[in-house]
């Protein structure tokens, strides 16, 4: 991605678009609350983008063609994420109406004890994500089911979402199949196995703190609706055809993931599997969604496609469950897609104008010793997530920015790759306008600001990275 290298903007001027964005988002969220994603946040991002463009062209004579090229490159890089997001919307609808998610919730209510639900959810998501290498897929499948179980048990949705996200990002971070793990190691030039082993020194202690926190929370929180778990299970059984055979759908999806098929192919197959299961196991619901009096070919066609792309509302007789089993399909993801495109526009002009480079040089000035190098890397990773609104761009920029500096200071490259993962990877989901934060908030149906305080692993990870650097544990300088 090209930057405006003719004249690097002043850091003070470069900070103006970021300040404008922060203020606008604050006002938008105060005014619209959870509905900010319906358009207010997008306008805030585009307004901050226009401020950056005006400053770049008006003061530094940056050509519009350069800024436009940077925007296009950013949007092109996010194309696969947008397709994945749309497929996740289809999975949310088809896995619900087919009875897959209700079956998981039903057995979860029967098996999981409320006192240990949070820690179990975190551990389950960690294992699934470690095997699949994808936090997004884990959250969109098993995470949605656990979210439903937690709500049925009466847990605050912030705690449930925090446990799911903590586990999913732990597994994603340590998985050999994870794209972010491979990206961070390859950007810095570290063997991926060396990278994963070195991350254990910060990742495992962070996860232990998270599991301890969720265990204590599960034992102390008041499960107000836990007594209704049996009623919810019976209602699900009466509304859907609950069968262990439906678990073949997530099992088949897991096999495809284990075979390292591309995420888009795997998710598409997961939708197809659920559509078949829907026709076989829930014909009465397909007929209801399709708006017919009998299940003929046309009604089935309408029902299946409507479940994939549009909203569905299956009455269960229980308001809480009605809300739980309601889905929005691919159409429900369009506001998030819109938001991602606007965020990519902002990140593109900030990069293309050179303002992002100007701001990052501030981090380089503070690097004197090992701790300051790690602290600057962690700060840069979080800062890039704020500015570019994309996890992958943040990883690449952080790795490239500090690679030569670590070499000059005699610091191991594996320390850099670990510091990048401890910040750019795990903190992306904590930022409301970042593609990760937007996606998980949409998939789980919980605002980023609601689940943010409870993502214990994601919050502790950068702090643990700083602590380990401060005491110098397992940090060696190259001769």
N, C-alpha and C positions, 0 to 999 in steps of 0.2 A: 504494500500500500504506500503510495507516494505521499510525501509531505512537502509543505512549502518550505524549502531549504534556502530560498533567496534571502529572506529576512525573518529570523525566528521571532515570533511575537513576544512581548513582555509578559512575564508570569502574571502581573497584575491585570493586564488586559485579558489574558487567557482565562483567568478565573471568573471573569464577568459572566460568560454563558452558563457556567456551572452554578454560580450564585443565583442567576435568574431562574434556572431550572429548579433548584432547591426551593426557592421562595414560591414559585408558581405551583409546584407539587404540594407544598404545605397548605397553600390556600385552597387548592382543588380538593385535597383530601378532607380538609376541614369542612368544605362546602358540600361535597357529594358523598363523603364516607366511602362505603364499599362500592358505590356506583361510579367511582372515579374512573374506572377502567372503561366505562361506556362511552367515553369521549373526552372528558376533562383532562386526563393524564396525557392523552395523545396530543391535544392542543398545546399543553404545557411543553411537551417535548419539541413540537414543531416551532413554537414561539422561541424557545431557547436556541433551536437550530438557526432560525432567522437572525437572531442577535449575533450568533457566531459568524454567519455569512456576512452580515453588514460590517462587523468589525474587521473581518479578514479582507474584504474587498475595499472598504472605505479607508482603512488606516494602512494596511500592509500590501495593498494592490495585488492580492492573490487572485489568480484567474478563476472564474466560475467553472471552467472546464475541469480544473484540478479538483475542486470541491465535488462536482458532480460525479467525477470518476471514483472518488473515494466513497461517496454514498452508494453508487452502483455496486462497487466491490463488496461493501459491507452487506448489502441486501442479498447479493449473490451468495455470500458465505452463510447467510442464515436461511437459505432456501430449503435445505434439508430439514432444519429444525421446524420450519413452518409446516412441511409435509407431515413430519412426525406428530406435530401438535394436532393437525386435522385428523390423522388416523387414531390418535388417542381419544379424540371426541367420538369417533365411530365406535371404538372399543367400549367407551363408557356406556353408550346406548345399547349396543348389542350384547355385551356381557351382562347387563342388567336385565333386559327383556328376555334373554335366553335362559335366565335363572342361574347363571354361573355365580355372579356376585351374591344374590340372595342365598344360594347354597353355601357359599363360603361364610356368609354372615350367620346363617342358621347353625352350622356346625361350630362356628367360633363362639356363639352364645352358649352352646351346650358344653364346650370343652374348656374355654379359657376362664379362669377365675378373675373376677374384677380386680382383686388386690394386686395381681401380677400382670394385668393386661398391658400396661404401658411398657414395662421392661420387656415383656414377651414380644410386643409389637416391634420394638426397636431391634431386638435380636433377630426376629424373623426377617425383617426387611434387610438387615445387615447380611444375613446368610444368602438370601435371594439375590441381592445386589452383587455380592461377592462372586456368585456363580454366574450371573448374567453379564456383569460389567456395565450395567445401565441403571442409574438412579431414576431416570425418567420412566423407563419401562416398569421398574419395580413399584414406583409410586402410583403409576397409572393402572396397575393391575391389582397386586396384593394390597397395596396401600389404600386403594379405594375401598376394598372390602374391609380392611381393618378400621378405616375411618367410620364405616357404617356400624361396625360392632361397637366401637367406642362411643358413638352417639347413642346407640341403643342401651349401653350400660350406664349412661349418664355422665360420662367424663366431659370436661370442658374441651371444646374442639381444638383450642390452641395446644393443649397438652398432647392430644392424640396426634395432631399433625406434626408437632415437634418431635415426638418419638419416631414417627414414620420417616420423616426427613433425616433425622440424625442417623438412623440405621442404614437408610438407603445411601447416604453420602459416605458413610464409613466403608461400606462394601464396595462402592464404586471407586473410591480412592485407592483401595488395596487390590483391586481386581486386575489380573493380567489382560482381561478382555475389555477393560475400560478405555474409551477413546481419550479421555482427559489424562489418564495415567500415561498412556503411550505418547500423547502430545507433549506433556511436560518433560518427560525424559528425553524424547527425541529433539525437542527445541534446545535443550541445554547440552545434549550430546552425552547422555548417561545411559548405560545399559539398563533396560527396563527392570530386570530382576534386582540389580543393585539399587535402583531407585525405590522399588517396593520394600526391600529389606530395610533400607535406611529410614523410610517413613514410619516404620513400626515404633521407633523411639519417641515419636510425638503422637502418632495416631492411636496406639493402644492405650496409653494413659488417658488421653482425651475421651476415648470410648468408655473406659472404666468409670470415669467421672460421670459420664452421661447415664450409663446403666445404673449406677448408684443413685443418681438423682431421680430417675424414673421409678426405681424400686421404692424409694422413700415416698415419692409423690403418690404412687399407687396405694401404699399402705395408709396414707394420711388424708387423701382427698375424699370428700363426701360424694359417693356415687348416688346422687339423688334418684336416678331412674333405674338403678340396678335391679330393683325389685320387679320391674316391668320386663326384664329380659326374657322370661318364659313366655309372657304374653306376646312380645314381639316375634319370638321364634314361631309360636303357633300361628300368628297372623301371616307371616311369610310363607309358612307351610300351606295355609289355606289359599293364598293368592297365587303362588308359583308352584310348579311341580318340582319339588326338591328331590334330587337324586344324586347319589355319589358318582353316577356315570357322567354327570355334567362337569366333574372335576377333570375329565379327560381334556377339556378345552385348555385350561391353564397348564396342564401337564404337557400337551402337545406343543404349546407355545414355548414352554421351558426347554423342550428338546431342540426346537429350532434355534433358540438363543444359544444353547450349549454348542450347537454345530456352527456357531459364529456367522450365521447369515446376517446380512445387513439389517439394521434396525427397521428400515422402511418395509422391507420384504417380510420380516417377522411380524410386524404389527399388522400388515395387510392380511397375512395368513390368519392371524388371531381373529380378525374381523370375520373372515370367511368361515372359520371354524364355528364362531358364535352364531352366525346366521343360520348355518345348518342345524346347530343345536336348538336354535329358537324355533325352527319349523317342526322339528321332531318332538321337543319337550314342552313347548309352550304355544301350541296352535291357537288356543283361545285368546291369548294375549296378542298374537300376530293379527288375528281377525279383528280384535278391538282397536289396535293401532291403525290397521288398514282401513277401518271404517266400513266394514262389510257385515252382512248378516250371516254369511257362510264363508268358509275358507276355500274360495276358488283360487285359480292361478293369479288373477289380477289383484285380488285382495291380499294374497300372500306377497306379491311383488311390491304393492304399495306399503304394506306393513314392514317388510324388511328394509326397503330403502328409506322410509320415514324414520325408522329407528336409527339408521346410520347417520342421516344428515340433519334431522330435526328434533324438536323436543318431544318427550313422551311423559305422560302422567298416568300412572296406574293406581286407581283408588284401592286402598287396602282397608279402609274403615278406621284407620289410626292416623291422625294428622302428622305425627312425627315420622311414621313410616312412609306416608305419602310423599313427604319432602325428601326422604332418604332415597326412595326408588325412582324419583323423578330424574330424568336425564335431559341433556340439551343437544347431544349429538355434535356433529361437525359444525353446525351453525353456532353452537354455544362457544366455539373457540375463535370465532371471527374477530371479536373485540381484542382478544389477546394477539392475534395475528396482526391486526391493525397497530396495536401498541408496539409490537416487535419491529415493524417496518419504520415507525416513527423513531424508535430508539436507535435503529441502525442509521437513520438519517443524521441524528445528533452525533453519534459516534464517528460517522464518516466525515462530517465537516470539522469536527474537533481534531481528527487525525490529519486530514488533508490540508488544513490551514497551518499545521505546525503547532497549534496551541497545546495539544496534548503533550508533545515533545517538550515544549517550554516548561510545562508544569512538572513533568517527570524529572527534569534536571535538578529540581529542588531536592529530590530524594538523594541524588548522587552527591550533593554537597555535604551531606551528613555522614557519609560513609568514612569511618576512620578505623574502626576495629571490627572484630567478628560480630559482636552484638549489633552494632550500628548497621552493618551490612545486611544482617537478617531482618532487623527492624525496618530498614528501608525497603527491602524486598517485600515484606508482608504489607507494609503500608502502600507500596506501589500496586500490589495485586488487588487490594481493596479499592484503591483509587481508580484503577483501570476498570474495575467492575462498575463503579459509579459513573464513569465518563462514557465508556463504550457500550455499556449495557449488554455485554456479551462475555460469557465465560471463556470461550476459546480465544477470542482476541486478547483478553486479559492475560491468559497463560502465555501466549506467544510474545506479547509485548514485554511482560515481566522478565521472561527468560532471555530475550534478546538484549534488553536494556542492561542487565547486570552480568551477562556472561563474561565479557572482557574484564570488567571490574573485579569479579571474583578471581579470575586468573591472575590479574596483577597483584592482588592481595594474598595470593597463595592459598586461597580457600578452595576446597573440593567442589567440583561441579554438582555432586550429589546433594550437597548442602543447599545449593541454589534451587535445584529441582524440587527438593522437599519443601523449601520455604514458599515456592510458587504454589505448590499444591495446598499447603496449609492456609493459604490466603485466597488466591484467585479461584481455586476450585470450590472450596467449601463455603465461602462467604457469598458467592454469587446468588444463592437462593434466598439470602437475607435482604436483598435490595429489591424494592417493589417494581422498579422499572427495568430491572435486568431480565433477560429472556428466561433465566431459570426461575427467578422469583415470580414472574408473571405466569409461567406455565404451571408451577406447582400450586399457586393460589387458585388458578382456574380449575385444575384437575381435582384438587381436594375440596374445593368450595370454601376455602378459609382464607381470609385476607392475609397478606404478607405481614402486616403490622400485628395481626392477632397471633400468628404462630411464631413470629420472630423470637420473642423472649424465651420460648421453650425448645428451640433448636440447640440443645445443650452442646452436642458434639461440634456443631458448626461454629458456635461462639467460643468454645474452649480451645479449639484447634490452633488458631493464630496466637492465642495467649500462651499455649503450651510450647509453640515454636519459639517464642521469645524467651520463655523460661529456660528451655533446654540450651538456647544460645547463650544466655546469661551465665549459666553454670558451666558451659563448655562440655557438656556430656556427649561423648562420642564424636567430638568435632576435632579434626586434625588438619593441620596446615601442610600443604604440599611443599616439598623442598625445591 
